[in-house]
């Protein structure tokens, strides 16, 4: 799944993506950038 990396400032394919639930109950996907290692986050169905 693609997400926007804040450090690289580009959309990249997420590494180690996993589905999570936010505190308000909405679904999201969390992973890391394959280039710089920064956490990536995407809100919505995964």
GUSE-19640 format. One record per residue: x, y negated, z of N, C-alpha, C in turn; residue in three letters. Coordinates in steps of 0.05 Angstrom, whole numbers, plus 32768, in hexadecimal, padded with zeros to 4 digits. Atoms other than C-alpha are relative to their C-alpha. Last residue first. Layout:
+------+------+------+------+------+------+------+------+------+------+
!  n.x !  n.y !  n.z ! ca.x ! ca.y ! ca.z !  c.x !  c.y !  c.z ! rest !
+------+------+------+------+------+------+------+------+------+------+
!    X !    Y !    Z !    X !    Y !    Z !    X !    Y !    Z !  ala !
...
+------+------+------+------+------+------+------+------+------+------+
This chain:
+------+------+------+------+------+------+------+------+------+------+
!  n.x !  n.y !  n.z ! ca.x ! ca.y ! ca.z !  c.x !  c.y !  c.z ! rest !
+------+------+------+------+------+------+------+------+------+------+
! 7FE7 ! 7FF5 ! 800A ! 7F7F ! 8019 ! 8059 ! 7FFC ! 8019 ! 7FF0 !  unk !
! 7FFF ! 7FE3 ! 8002 ! 7F42 ! 7FEE ! 8066 ! 801A ! 8009 ! 7FF4 !  unk !
! 8014 ! 7FF4 ! 8012 ! 7F50 ! 7FA6 ! 8078 ! 8003 ! 801E ! 7FFF !  unk !
! 801A ! 7FFD ! 7FF4 ! 7F88 ! 7F7C ! 8095 ! 7FED ! 800C ! 7FEC !  unk !
! 8015 ! 8005 ! 8013 ! 7FCF ! 7F86 ! 807B ! 7FE5 ! 8006 ! 800D !  unk !
! 801B ! 7FFC ! 7FF5 ! 800D ! 7F81 ! 80A6 ! 7FEB ! 7FF9 ! 7FEB !  unk !
! 8014 ! 8009 ! 8013 ! 8057 ! 7F85 ! 8096 ! 7FE5 ! 8008 ! 800B !  unk !
! 801B ! 7FF4 ! 7FFD ! 808D ! 7F8A ! 80CB ! 7FEE ! 7FF3 ! 7FEB !  unk !
! 8013 ! 8010 ! 7FF1 ! 80D2 ! 7F73 ! 80B1 ! 7FE5 ! 800E ! 8001 !  unk !
! 8007 ! 7FF2 ! 7FE8 ! 8103 ! 7FA9 ! 8099 ! 7FEC ! 7FF1 ! 8012 !  unk !
! 7FF5 ! 800F ! 7FE9 ! 8125 ! 7F7D ! 8065 ! 7FF9 ! 800C ! 801B !  unk !
! 7FE7 ! 800F ! 8006 ! 811E ! 7FA7 ! 8025 ! 800C ! 7FF4 ! 8019 !  unk !
! 7FEA ! 7FEE ! 8007 ! 80EC ! 7FDF ! 8036 ! 801A ! 7FF1 ! 7FFB !  unk !
! 7FF5 ! 8007 ! 801B ! 80BE ! 7FAE ! 805A ! 8017 ! 8013 ! 7FFA !  unk !
! 7FE9 ! 8011 ! 8000 ! 809B ! 7FCE ! 8096 ! 8009 ! 7FFC ! 7FE3 !  unk !
! 7FE8 ! 7FF2 ! 800A ! 8058 ! 7FEB ! 80A6 ! 8018 ! 7FEE ! 8001 !  unk !
! 7FE6 ! 800B ! 7FF7 ! 8014 ! 7FDA ! 80C2 ! 8016 ! 8011 ! 7FF6 !  unk !
! 7FEA ! 7FEE ! 8007 ! 7FCF ! 7FE5 ! 80A4 ! 801A ! 7FF1 ! 8008 !  unk !
! 7FE9 ! 800D ! 800C ! 7F8F ! 7FC6 ! 80C0 ! 8016 ! 8015 ! 7FFA !  unk !
! 7FEA ! 7FEF ! 8009 ! 7F4A ! 7FDA ! 80D7 ! 8016 ! 7FEF ! 7FF3 !  unk !
! 7FFE ! 7FFE ! 801D ! 7F1E ! 7FAA ! 80FF ! 8018 ! 8011 ! 7FF8 !  unk !
! 800C ! 7FE8 ! 800B ! 7F0F ! 7FBA ! 8148 ! 8002 ! 8002 ! 7FE1 !  unk !
! 801D ! 8006 ! 8006 ! 7F1B ! 7F74 ! 8165 ! 7FF2 ! 8017 ! 7FF3 !  unk !
! 800F ! 8003 ! 7FE6 ! 7F5C ! 7F8D ! 8185 ! 7FE3 ! 7FFB ! 7FFC !  unk !
! 7FF9 ! 8019 ! 7FF2 ! 7F75 ! 7FA4 ! 8140 ! 7FEF ! 7FFF ! 801A !  unk !
! 8018 ! 8011 ! 7FFA ! 7F6E ! 7FEC ! 812A ! 8009 ! 7FE8 ! 8010 !  unk !
! 8004 ! 8008 ! 7FE4 ! 7FA9 ! 8010 ! 8109 ! 7FE5 ! 7FF2 ! 8003 !  unk !
! 8019 ! 800D ! 7FFA ! 7FB7 ! 8036 ! 80C9 ! 7FFE ! 7FFA ! 801D !  unk !
! 8012 ! 7FF0 ! 7FF0 ! 8000 ! 8047 ! 80BB ! 7FE7 ! 7FEF ! 8006 !  unk !
! 801A ! 800C ! 7FFB ! 8031 ! 8031 ! 8086 ! 7FEF ! 8012 ! 8011 !  unk !
! 800B ! 7FF5 ! 7FE7 ! 8078 ! 804C ! 808D ! 7FE5 ! 7FF4 ! 8008 !  unk !
! 7FF2 ! 7FE7 ! 7FF8 ! 8092 ! 801F ! 8055 ! 7FF5 ! 8009 ! 801B !  unk !
! 7FFB ! 7FFC ! 7FE3 ! 8063 ! 7FEB ! 8036 ! 800E ! 801B ! 8005 !  unk !
! 800D ! 7FE7 ! 7FF7 ! 8068 ! 7FDE ! 7FEB ! 8009 ! 8004 ! 801D !  unk !
! 7FF1 ! 7FE8 ! 8003 ! 807C ! 7F95 ! 7FE0 ! 7FF0 ! 8018 ! 800A !  unk !
! 8010 ! 7FE9 ! 7FF9 ! 805B ! 7F52 ! 7FD5 ! 8012 ! 8019 ! 7FFB !  unk !
! 800A ! 7FF2 ! 8018 ! 808D ! 7F19 ! 7FD7 ! 7FEE ! 8017 ! 800A !  unk !
! 8014 ! 8011 ! 800E ! 80A4 ! 7EE4 ! 8009 ! 7FF7 ! 800C ! 7FE5 !  unk !
! 7FF8 ! 7FFF ! 801D ! 80E1 ! 7F0D ! 801E ! 7FEE ! 7FEE ! 7FEF !  unk !
! 7FE4 ! 8007 ! 8002 ! 80D7 ! 7EFA ! 8068 ! 8009 ! 7FFE ! 7FE3 !  unk !
! 7FFC ! 801C ! 7FF9 ! 808B ! 7EF7 ! 8069 ! 801D ! 7FF7 ! 7FFD !  unk !
! 7FEA ! 8002 ! 7FED ! 8084 ! 7F39 ! 8044 ! 8005 ! 7FE3 ! 8005 !  unk !
! 7FEF ! 8017 ! 8004 ! 803F ! 7F3D ! 8023 ! 8015 ! 8000 ! 8016 !  unk !
! 8005 ! 8015 ! 7FED ! 801F ! 7F82 ! 8021 ! 8014 ! 7FEA ! 7FFB !  unk !
! 7FF1 ! 8018 ! 8002 ! 8019 ! 7FBB ! 7FEF ! 7FF8 ! 7FEC ! 8015 !  unk !
! 8011 ! 8018 ! 8000 ! 8000 ! 8000 ! 8000 ! 8012 ! 7FE7 ! 8000 !  unk !
+------+------+------+------+------+------+------+------+------+------+
